[in-house]
């Protein structure tokens, strides 16, 4: 009964999936850059066009939605992943596995690590000039998972990139994953799960994983900070999806 009660409390934020502008969806098949496709679209209406927006089956003011979403997830943070299992009959796990496959993080990470190890060996043998040496302070692959709270998607990236094994070596990891979420309680649960699962080396030594509080509509990062941006179910809870997608693009 406790699980059913929690599901009912969160269901109001999960019943309506965000509708993206048609042109932005079509851009992948037409092979046009996102900005190019968007600039040619004069027919699609903005996601938020008035003083109100949806909150489940309710209509609420745009200023109210963010606070209500925050409250819901603060209340269910500890049981969020169990709820996803219950509400999707476990399908969310397959969806997230497919997301991982589509990103290609596994093979990309393997190739980048091989290149980094070859460069490192060459540098030790003084075969390269200083200009060719790898900057250890900058990762070769930086991944941002937005609205990733409890880390379910981020952990898949960490595992695919073999970051746990890499944490047994010294120095910063060539691959890093950042989880950004607006809700500090979800981040607390996510980081706690991560430390139990991987230990502290990924955080404190190789810096392969971190959790950062931030709003998808105005992310607390510099332009061009990441190579890969993902957002899963959280998109439906963003007040202004258009604003979030613009911030994702930058």
KOLVOTI-271502 format. One line per 8 residues: their letters; for each residue z, x, y of N, C-alpha, C, O. Coordinates in steps of 0.1 Angstrom, whole numbers, plus 2048, in hexadecimal, padded with zeros to 3 digits. Layout:
<gulums>
A = Z,X,Y,Z,X,Y,Z,X,Y,Z,X,Y ~ ...
</gulums>
This chain:
<gulums>
XXXXXXXX = 800,808,7F4,800,800,800,800,809,80D,7FA,805,817 ~ 807,814,80C,807,81D,818,7F9,822,81B,7F5,822,827 ~ 7F1,825,811,7E4,82A,813,7DB,81F,819,7D3,822,822 ~ 7DC,813,814,7D5,808,819,7D8,805,828,7CF,802,830 ~ 7E5,806,82B,7E9,803,839,7E4,80E,842,7DF,80A,84D ~ 7E3,81B,83E,7DE,825,846,7CF,823,848,7C9,825,853 ~ 7C8,81F,83E,7B9,81C,83F,7B6,811,849,7AD,812,850 ~ 7BF,807,849,7BD,7FC,852,7BF,801,860,7B8,7FC,86A
XXXXXXXX = 7C8,80A,862,7CB,80F,870,7BF,817,875,7BD,817,882 ~ 7B8,81E,86D,7AD,826,872,7A0,81F,871,796,824,877 ~ 79F,815,86A,792,80E,867,78B,80A,874,77F,809,875 ~ 793,806,87E,78D,801,88A,785,80C,891,77C,809,899 ~ 788,819,88F,780,823,895,775,828,88C,76D,831,890 ~ 774,823,880,76A,828,876,75F,81E,873,756,821,86B ~ 75F,812,878,756,808,873,749,808,87A,73F,802,875 ~ 748,80F,885,73B,80F,88C,737,81E,88E,73E,825,895
XXXXXXXX = 72C,821,889,726,82F,88A,71E,830,897,717,827,89B ~ 720,83C,89D,719,83E,8AA,70A,83D,8A8,704,842,89E ~ 703,836,8B1,6F4,835,8B0,6EE,840,8BA,6F0,83F,8C6 ~ 6E7,849,8B4,6E1,853,8BD,6D3,84F,8C2,6CD,847,8BC ~ 6CF,854,8CE,6C2,851,8D3,6B7,854,8C9,6B8,85E,8C3 ~ 6AD,84B,8C8,6A3,84D,8BE,69B,85A,8C0,698,861,8B6 ~ 699,85E,8CC,691,869,8CF,698,876,8CA,691,87F,8C5 ~ 6A5,877,8CB,6AC,883,8C7,6AC,884,8B8,6AC,88F,8B3
XXXXXXXX = 6AC,878,8B1,6AB,879,8A2,69D,87D,89E,69C,884,894 ~ 693,878,8A5,685,87B,8A1,682,88A,8A4,678,88F,89F ~ 689,890,8AD,685,89E,8B1,685,8A7,8A5,67D,8B1,8A5 ~ 68D,8A5,89B,68D,8AE,88F,680,8AD,888,67B,8B8,883 ~ 67B,8A1,886,66E,8A0,87F,662,8A4,887,658,8A8,881 ~ 663,8A3,894,658,8A7,89C,658,8B5,8A0,64F,8BB,8A6 ~ 663,8BC,89C,665,8CA,89E,666,8CE,8AD,663,8D9,8B1 ~ 669,8C4,8B6,66B,8C7,8C4,679,8CB,8C6,682,8C6,8C0
XXXXXXXX = 67C,8D5,8CF,68A,8D8,8D3,691,8CB,8D8,68B,8C2,8DD ~ 69E,8CB,8D6,6A6,8BF,8DA,6A4,8BC,8E9,6A1,8B1,8ED ~ 6A5,8C7,8F1,6A3,8C4,900,695,8BF,903,694,8B7,90C ~ 68B,8C4,8FC,67D,8C0,8FF,67B,8B2,8FB,675,8AA,903 ~ 681,8AE,8F0,67F,8A0,8EB,687,897,8F4,682,88C,8F8 ~ 693,89B,8F8,69B,892,901,694,890,90E,695,885,914 ~ 68E,89B,913,688,89A,921,67C,890,921,678,88B,92B ~ 676,88E,915,66A,885,914,66E,877,912,666,86E,912
XXXXXXXX = 67B,874,90F,680,867,90C,684,85F,918,68D,863,91F ~ 67D,855,91B,680,84D,927,684,83F,923,687,837,92C ~ 684,83C,916,686,82E,912,694,82C,90D,69A,821,90E ~ 69B,836,907,6A8,834,901,6B3,833,90B,6B3,839,915 ~ 6BC,829,909,6C7,827,912,6D2,830,90F,6D4,834,904 ~ 6DB,833,919,6E6,83C,917,6F0,835,90E,6F1,829,90D ~ 6F8,83E,907,702,838,8FD,70C,830,905,711,826,900 ~ 711,835,910,71A,82E,919,713,82A,925,70F,832,92D
XXXXXXXX = 712,81D,927,70A,818,932,712,80E,93B,70D,808,944 ~ 71F,80D,938,728,804,940,736,808,93F,739,813,93B ~ 73F,800,944,74D,804,944,754,803,937,760,807,936 ~ 74E,7FD,92D,754,7FB,920,74C,802,915,740,805,916 ~ 753,804,909,74C,809,8FD,753,803,8F1,75D,7FB,8F3 ~ 74F,807,8E5,755,801,8D9,761,809,8D4,762,815,8D6 ~ 76A,802,8CE,775,808,8C7,777,7FF,8BA,77F,7F6,8BA ~ 770,803,8B0,76F,7FA,8A4,767,7EE,8A8,75C,7EE,8AD
XXXXXXXX = 76E,7E2,8A6,768,7D5,8AA,76C,7D1,8B8,767,7C7,8BD ~ 774,7D9,8BE,778,7D6,8CC,76F,7DC,8D6,768,7E6,8D4 ~ 770,7D6,8E2,769,7DC,8EE,774,7E1,8F7,77D,7D9,8FC ~ 775,7EE,8FA,77F,7F3,903,779,7FB,90E,76D,7FE,90E ~ 781,7FE,918,77C,806,924,779,814,91F,780,819,916 ~ 770,81A,925,76C,828,921,778,832,924,779,83C,91D ~ 781,82E,92D,78C,837,930,797,835,926,7A0,83D,925 ~ 797,82A,91F,7A1,826,915,79E,82C,907,7A8,82F,900
XXXXXXXX = 792,82D,904,78E,830,8F6,794,83D,8F1,799,83E,8E6 ~ 793,848,8F9,797,855,8F4,7A6,855,8F1,7AA,85B,8E6 ~ 7AE,84E,8F9,7BC,84E,8F6,7BF,846,8E9,7C8,849,8E1 ~ 7B8,83B,8E7,7BA,833,8DB,7B6,83A,8CE,7BD,839,8C4 ~ 7AB,841,8CF,7A6,849,8C4,7B1,854,8C1,7B4,857,8B5 ~ 7B6,85B,8CB,7C0,865,8C9,7CC,860,8C2,7D1,866,8B9 ~ 7D0,854,8C6,7DC,84E,8C0,7DB,84B,8B2,7E3,84D,8A9 ~ 7CF,845,8AE,7CC,842,8A0,7CD,84F,897,7D3,84E,88D
XXXXXXXX = 7C7,859,89C,7C6,865,893,7D3,86D,893,7D6,874,889 ~ 7DB,86C,89E,7E9,871,89D,7F1,86B,893,7F9,871,88C ~ 7EF,85E,891,7F7,856,887,7F3,859,879,7FB,857,870 ~ 7E6,85D,877,7E1,85E,869,7DE,86C,865,7D8,86E,85A ~ 7E1,876,86D,7DC,884,86B,7E0,889,85D,7D8,88F,856 ~ 7EC,886,859,7F1,88C,84C,7EA,886,840,7E9,88C,835 ~ 7E4,879,842,7DE,872,837,7CF,870,839,7C9,868,831 ~ 7C9,877,843,7BB,875,846,7B2,877,83B,7A9,86F,838
XXXXXXXX = 7B4,882,834,7AA,886,829,7AC,87C,81D,7A2,879,816 ~ 7B8,878,81A,7BA,86E,810,7B3,861,813,7AD,85A,80B ~ 7B4,85E,820,7AD,851,825,79E,852,823,798,848,820 ~ 798,85E,826,78A,860,824,786,85E,816,77C,857,813 ~ 78E,863,80D,78B,861,7FE,78C,852,7FB,783,84D,7F4 ~ 796,84B,800,797,83D,7FD,78C,834,803,787,82B,7FD ~ 789,837,810,77F,82E,817,771,831,813,768,828,814 ~ 76E,83D,80E,760,840,80A,75F,841,7FB,754,845,7F6
XXXXXXXX = 769,83E,7F3,769,840,7E5,766,84E,7E1,75F,851,7D7 ~ 76A,858,7E9,767,866,7E7,75A,86B,7EB,757,877,7EA ~ 751,862,7F0,743,866,7F4,743,870,7FF,73A,878,801 ~ 74E,870,808,74D,879,813,74D,887,80F,748,890,816 ~ 752,88A,803,751,898,7FE,743,89C,7FB,73F,8A8,7FE ~ 73B,893,7F6,72D,896,7F3,725,898,800,71C,8A0,801 ~ 728,88F,80A,722,890,817,724,89D,81D,71B,8A4,823 ~ 731,8A2,81D,734,8AF,823,72E,8BA,81B,72A,8C4,821
XXXXXXXX = 72D,8B9,80E,726,8C3,806,717,8C4,80A,712,8CF,80B ~ 711,8B9,80D,703,8B8,811,702,8BF,81F,6F8,8C5,821 ~ 70B,8BC,828,70B,8C2,835,70B,8D1,834,704,8D8,83A ~ 714,8D6,82B,715,8E5,829,707,8EA,824,702,8F4,829 ~ 701,8E3,81A,6F4,8E8,815,6EA,8E8,820,6E2,8F1,821 ~ 6E9,8DE,828,6DF,8DD,833,6E1,8E8,83D,6D7,8ED,843 ~ 6ED,8ED,840,6EF,8F7,84A,6EB,905,845,6E7,90E,84D ~ 6EB,907,837,6E7,914,832,6F1,91F,835,6EE,92B,834
XXXXXXXX = 6FE,91B,837,708,925,83B,70A,92F,82F,70C,93B,832 ~ 70A,92B,823,70C,934,817,702,93F,817,706,94B,818 ~ 6F5,93C,816,6EB,947,815,6EA,94F,822,6E8,95B,821 ~ 6EC,949,82E,6EC,950,83A,6F7,95A,83B,6F5,966,83F ~ 703,956,837,70F,95F,837,70D,96B,82E,710,976,831 ~ 707,968,822,705,973,818,6FB,97D,81E,6FD,989,81D ~ 6F1,978,824,6E7,982,82A,6ED,98A,836,6EA,996,837 ~ 6F4,983,83E,6FA,98A,84A,704,994,845,705,99F,84B
XXXXXXXX = 70C,991,83B,716,99A,836,70F,9A7,830,714,9B2,832 ~ 704,9A4,829,6FD,9AF,823,6F8,9B9,82E,6F8,9C5,82D ~ 6F2,9B2,839,6ED,9BA,844,6F8,9C2,84B,6F6,9CE,84E ~ 703,9BC,84C,70F,9C2,853,714,9CE,84B,717,9D9,851 ~ 714,9CC,83E,719,9D7,835,70F,9E3,835,713,9EF,835 ~ 702,9E0,836,6F8,9EB,836,6F9,9F2,843,6F8,9FE,844 ~ 6FB,9EB,84E,6FC,9F1,85B,708,9FA,85C,708,A05,862 ~ 713,9F5,857,71F,9FC,857,71E,A09,850,723,A14,854
XXXXXXXX = 718,A09,844,716,A15,83C,70D,A1F,843,70F,A2B,843 ~ 702,A1A,849,6F9,A22,851,700,A29,85D,6FE,A34,860 ~ 709,A21,864,710,A27,86F,719,A32,86B,71B,A3C,872 ~ 720,A30,85F,729,A3A,85A,721,A47,857,727,A52,858 ~ 715,A46,853,70D,A51,850,705,A57,85C,6FC,A60,85B ~ 708,A51,868,702,A55,875,6F3,A54,874,6EC,A5C,87A ~ 6EE,A49,86E,6E0,A47,86D,6DA,A3E,879,6CE,A3D,87B ~ 6E4,A38,880,6E0,A30,88B,6E5,A35,899,6EF,A3C,899
XXXXXXXX = 6DE,A31,8A3,6E2,A34,8B0,6ED,A2B,8B4,6EF,A20,8AE ~ 6F5,A2E,8BF,700,A25,8C3,6FB,A17,8C6,702,A0E,8C4 ~ 6EF,A16,8CC,6EA,A09,8D0,6E8,A00,8C4,6E8,9F4,8C5 ~ 6E6,A06,8B8,6E3,9FE,8AC,6F0,9FA,8A4,6EF,9F2,89B ~ 6FB,9FF,8A8,708,9FC,8A1,70C,9EE,8A4,70B,9E8,8AF ~ 712,9E8,899,717,9DA,89A,723,9D9,8A3,72C,9E2,8A3 ~ 724,9CF,8AC,72F,9CC,8B4,739,9C4,8AB,737,9B8,8A9 ~ 744,9CA,8A7,74D,9C4,89E,755,9B8,8A5,75B,9B0,89E
XXXXXXXX = 754,9B8,8B2,75C,9AE,8B9,754,9A0,8B9,75A,996,8BD ~ 748,9A0,8B6,73F,994,8B6,73B,991,8A8,735,999,8A1 ~ 73D,984,8A4,739,980,896,72A,97F,896,723,97C,8A0 ~ 724,981,88A,716,97F,888,712,970,886,707,96C,889 ~ 71C,968,882,71A,95A,880,727,952,884,731,954,87E ~ 725,94B,88F,731,943,894,72E,934,893,724,92F,897 ~ 737,92D,88C,736,91F,889,740,917,890,74C,91A,890 ~ 73C,90C,896,745,903,89D,744,8F5,896,73A,8EF,895
XXXXXXXX = 74F,8F0,891,750,8E3,88B,759,8DA,894,765,8DC,896 ~ 752,8D1,89B,759,8C8,8A5,75E,8BC,89E,758,8B6,895 ~ 76A,8B8,8A3,771,8AC,89E,774,8AF,88F,774,8A6,887 ~ 777,8BB,88C,779,8C0,87E,787,8C0,87A,78A,8C3,86E ~ 790,8BC,882,79F,8BA,880,7A5,8C1,874,7AA,8CC,875 ~ 7A5,8BA,869,7AC,8BF,85D,7A4,8CA,855,7A9,8CE,84B ~ 798,8CD,85A,792,8D9,854,789,8D7,848,785,8E0,842 ~ 787,8CA,844,77F,8C8,838,771,8CD,838,76D,8D3,82E
XXXXXXXX = 76A,8CD,843,75D,8D2,844,75E,8E2,846,756,8E9,840 ~ 767,8E6,84E,769,8F4,851,76C,8FC,845,767,907,843 ~ 774,8F6,83C,778,8FE,830,76C,900,827,76B,90A,820 ~ 762,8F7,827,756,8F9,820,74E,905,825,748,90C,81E ~ 74E,906,833,747,912,838,74E,91F,835,748,928,831 ~ 75B,91E,836,763,92A,832,761,92F,824,75F,93A,821 ~ 761,925,81B,75F,928,80D,750,92D,80A,74E,937,803 ~ 747,926,810,739,92A,80E,736,938,814,72E,940,80E
XXXXXXXX = 73D,93C,81F,73B,949,825,743,954,81E,743,95F,822 ~ 74C,94F,815,754,959,80D,75E,960,817,761,96C,815 ~ 763,958,821,76C,95E,82B,779,963,825,780,96C,829 ~ 77E,95B,81B,78B,95F,815,78A,96D,80E,793,975,810 ~ 780,96F,807,77E,97D,801,77D,987,80B,782,992,80A ~ 775,984,816,773,98E,821,780,991,828,782,99C,82D ~ 78A,988,828,796,98A,82F,79F,995,828,7A9,999,82E ~ 79B,999,81C,7A2,9A3,815,79E,9B1,81A,7A5,9BB,817
XXXXXXXX = 794,9B2,822,790,9BE,829,794,9BE,837,798,9B4,83D ~ 794,9CA,83D,798,9CB,84B,78D,9C7,855,782,9C6,851 ~ 791,9C5,861,788,9C2,86C,784,9B4,86D,787,9AC,864 ~ 77E,9B0,878,77A,9A2,87A,76F,99E,871,766,9A6,86E ~ 76F,991,86C,765,98C,864,758,98B,86C,758,988,878 ~ 74C,98D,865,73F,98B,86B,73C,97C,86D,733,979,874 ~ 743,974,866,741,965,867,74F,95F,86C,759,962,866 ~ 74E,956,876,75A,94F,879,757,940,87B,74C,93C,87F
XXXXXXXX = 761,938,878,761,92A,879,76C,925,882,777,928,881 ~ 768,91C,88C,771,916,895,771,907,894,767,901,894 ~ 77D,902,892,77F,8F3,891,784,8EF,89F,78E,8F3,8A3 ~ 77D,8E5,8A5,781,8E0,8B2,783,8D1,8B0,77B,8CA,8AB ~ 78E,8CD,8B5,792,8BE,8B4,79A,8BB,8C0,7A2,8C3,8C6 ~ 799,8AE,8C5,7A0,8A9,8D0,7AF,8A6,8CD,7B7,8A5,8D6 ~ 7B2,8A5,8C0,7BF,8A1,8BC,7C8,8AC,8B7,7C4,8B2,8AC ~ 7D2,8B0,8BE,7DA,8BB,8B9,7E1,8B9,8AC,7E4,8C3,8A4
XXXXXXXX = 7E4,8AC,8A9,7EB,8AA,89C,7E1,8AC,890,7E5,8B1,886 ~ 7D5,8A8,892,7CB,8AB,888,7C9,8BA,886,7C7,8BF,87B ~ 7C9,8C1,891,7C7,8D0,890,7D3,8D6,889,7D2,8E0,882 ~ 7DF,8D1,88C,7EB,8D6,885,7EA,8D5,876,7ED,8DE,86F ~ 7E6,8C9,872,7E4,8C7,863,7D9,8D0,85E,7DB,8D6,853 ~ 7CE,8D1,865,7C3,8DA,860,7C8,8E8,85F,7C5,8EF,855 ~ 7CE,8EE,869,7D2,8FC,868,7DD,8FE,85D,7DD,908,857 ~ 7E6,8F4,85C,7F0,8F5,851,7E9,8F6,843,7ED,8FE,83B
XXXXXXXX = 7DF,8ED,842,7D8,8ED,835,7D1,8FA,833,7D1,8FF,828 ~ 7CB,8FF,83D,7C3,90C,83C,7CC,918,839,7C8,920,830 ~ 7D8,919,83F,7E1,924,83C,7E6,923,82E,7E8,92D,827 ~ 7E8,917,829,7ED,915,81B,7E2,919,811,7E4,91E,806 ~ 7D5,916,815,7CA,918,80C,7C5,926,80C,7C2,92C,802 ~ 7C5,92D,818,7BF,93A,819,7C9,945,81D,7C6,951,81B ~ 7D5,941,821,7DE,94B,826,7DB,94E,835,7D3,947,83B ~ 7E2,957,83B,7E1,959,84A,7D7,964,84E,7D4,965,859
XXXXXXXX = 7D1,96B,844,7C8,976,847,7BC,971,84F,7B7,978,858 ~ 7B7,965,84B,7AB,960,852,7AD,95D,860,7A4,95E,868 ~ 7BA,95A,864,7BD,957,872,7C1,964,879,7BC,967,884 ~ 7CA,96C,873,7D0,977,87B,7C9,984,87A,7CB,98D,882 ~ 7C1,986,86F,7BB,993,86D,7AC,993,86F,7A6,99A,878 ~ 7A5,98B,867,796,98B,868,791,981,872,785,981,876 ~ 79A,978,877,796,96E,881,78A,965,87D,781,962,885 ~ 78A,962,870,77E,95A,86B,780,94B,86D,776,944,86C
XXXXXXXX = 78C,947,870,78F,939,871,799,936,87C,7A3,93D,87D ~ 796,92C,885,79F,928,88F,79E,91A,893,793,914,890 ~ 7A8,914,898,7A9,906,89C,7AC,905,8AB,7B5,90B,8B0 ~ 7A3,8FE,8B2,7A4,8FD,8C0,7A3,8EF,8C5,79B,8E7,8C0 ~ 7AC,8EB,8CE,7AC,8DE,8D4,7A2,8DC,8DE,7A1,8E5,8E7 ~ 79A,8D2,8DE,78F,8D0,8E8,788,8C3,8E6,788,8BD,8DB ~ 782,8BE,8F1,77A,8B2,8F1,76C,8B4,8EE,766,8BD,8F5 ~ 766,8AD,8E5,758,8AE,8E2,74E,8AD,8EE,743,8B2,8EE
XXXXXXXX = 753,8A5,8F8,74B,8A3,904,74B,8AE,90E,742,8AF,916 ~ 755,8B7,90D,756,8C2,916,75D,8CD,90E,769,8D0,911 ~ 756,8D4,905,75C,8DE,8FC,761,8EA,904,75B,8EE,90E ~ 76C,8F0,900,773,8FB,907,76D,908,903,774,912,900 ~ 760,909,903,759,916,8FF,74E,919,909,748,910,90F ~ 74B,926,909,740,92B,912,732,926,90C,732,923,900 ~ 728,926,914,71B,923,90F,716,92D,905,71A,938,905 ~ 70E,928,8FB,709,930,8F0,713,938,8E9,711,944,8E5
XXXXXXXX = 71F,932,8E6,72A,939,8DF,728,938,8D0,72E,940,8C9 ~ 720,92F,8CB,71F,92C,8BD,711,92C,8B8,708,929,8BF ~ 70F,92F,8AB,702,92F,8A5,700,922,89E,6F4,91E,89C ~ 70B,91B,89A,709,90E,892,714,905,897,720,908,898 ~ 710,8F9,89B,719,8EE,89F,718,8E2,895,70D,8DE,892 ~ 723,8DD,891,723,8D2,888,72E,8C8,88D,738,8CB,893 ~ 72B,8BB,88B,734,8B0,88E,731,8A5,883,726,8A1,882 ~ 73B,8A1,87C,739,897,872,73E,889,877,738,884,880
XXXXXXXX = 748,883,870,74C,876,873,751,874,882,752,869,887 ~ 755,87F,888,75B,87F,895,752,879,8A0,756,875,8AA ~ 745,87A,89E,73B,876,8A8,73D,867,8AB,73A,863,8B6 ~ 741,85F,8A1,742,851,8A4,74E,84D,8AD,74F,843,8B2 ~ 757,857,8AE,763,855,8B6,762,85B,8C4,76B,859,8CD ~ 757,861,8C7,755,867,8D5,752,85C,8DE,74A,853,8DB ~ 758,85C,8EA,756,851,8F4,747,851,8F8,741,847,8F9 ~ 742,85D,8FC,734,85E,901,72C,868,8F8,72D,874,8FA
XXXXXXXX = 725,862,8EE,71E,86B,8E5,713,873,8EC,711,87F,8E8 ~ 70C,86E,8F6,702,876,8FD,708,882,903,703,88D,903 ~ 714,881,909,71B,88C,90F,71F,896,905,71E,8A2,907 ~ 723,892,8F9,727,89B,8EF,71B,8A3,8EA,71C,8AF,8E7 ~ 710,89C,8E8,704,8A3,8E3,6FF,8AD,8EE,6FA,8B8,8EA ~ 700,8AA,8FA,6FC,8B3,905,705,8C0,904,700,8CB,906 ~ 711,8BE,902,71B,8C9,902,718,8D1,8F5,71A,8DD,8F5 ~ 714,8CA,8EA,711,8D1,8DE,705,8DA,8E0,704,8E6,8DB
XX = 6FB,8D6,8E7,6EF,8DD,8EA,6F1,8EA,8F2,6EB,8F4,8EF ~ 6FA,8E9,8FB,6FD,8F5,904,704,900,8FC,706,90B,901
</gulums>
